[in-house]
């Protein structure tokens, strides 16, 4: 069975499509640049970047006849073996282009699938990629059997091509059913893990954002996770969850989850296949939307992420916007503050703004902080021990009768879990 991947050292032509929509020049330029980065992330060597401006889409080749002929001349003269188009091709359009160009043709979905297949590391990630690949390839099987597709006519004389196609479709269909069963099992296991986490009073904070916004770097800063962070699209594909590397002045354990980055025009097949991964967002207690503040196209990317979050049904979830990479920005003002979500300016590279982000997370998860001096008698040693373990005791001294005078900083939610409310009566709210 044919795969939608290309050798890493393959020379390729990239074709960006501009359907001449009004007032979209900047957006089309951004999409073209992003598509080139996608191609390079897959290991392709981009020999040519061609723009096709057209008022309509050809039903047979997607490209206009003039542009298709121009592309054919370049392919033949330079012996190019791969052409990648920034659009969604139908199976017939892809097949017709391959016949015309005598070269392998990939569309946007095929390219992203290629990248995902190369980056998937976990078992569930590999299952999700394979499911997406098979769903994509199931409509393109005719390409491999075009030399056998003619029928001889007459009763009982069906052509061998149709028989082979039916066999392949049945095998692919069976494999898709197997993959969905395995993913359902993984999904059920994740639900059990979420139930256990909720029962254990753990909190989950999910890092979301556009691809290459710096989510993995921030995740490493928050958890000492040690994940490899790379300056390329979809460097992270598998969801990773780690315990926070600092105290939140509460009894609950805080977990951070690094998720796959979003991208504009994400293929539907990928959204469906990666449902088990994206479901982690629905179980989160708080979202941190990581934004590349130094990106000139940040506003567009924010809108794209918000659209995907809306599709996943998590827009009502508490959210903090982390304006990352401020060390790359000259000046203090980035853009007007967002009234819907708190915004924290940070740098995952230098650590600037990390304390402010921690305080904002604590405020959202556990309410405000209370602080003051508390007296613990010897019989209240268990309460004092819990406060010590949670990092709530900042300073203390012992008096002559064996009691402890402790300077306490504690979250509102943790305070509510103690029955000994009288000993905390002198605590005062402090700003996060």
Secondary structure, DSSP 8 states (H G I E B T S, - for coil): ---S---TT-EEEEEEEE---TT-HHHHHHHHHHHHHHHHHTT-EEEEEEEEE-SS-BTTTBS-HHHHHHHHHHHHHHT--EEEESS---HHHHHHHHHHHTSEEE-HHHHHHHHHHHH--SHHHHHHHHHHHHHHHTT-GGGGGGGG-----STT---HHHHHHHHHHHHHHHHHHHHHHHHHHHHHHHHHHHHHHHHTT-EEEEEEEBTTSSHHHHHHHHH-------SSTTS--S-EEEE-SS--SSSS-EEEEE---B-TT--HHHHHHTHHHHHHHHT-SEEEEEEETT-TTHHHHHHHHHHHHHHTT-TTS-EEEEEE-GGG-SSS--S---SSSEEEE--TTT-TTHHHHHHHHHHHHH--EEEEEEEE-GGGHHHHHHHHHTT-EEEEEE-TTS-EEEEEEEEHHHHTT-S-GGGGTT-EEE--
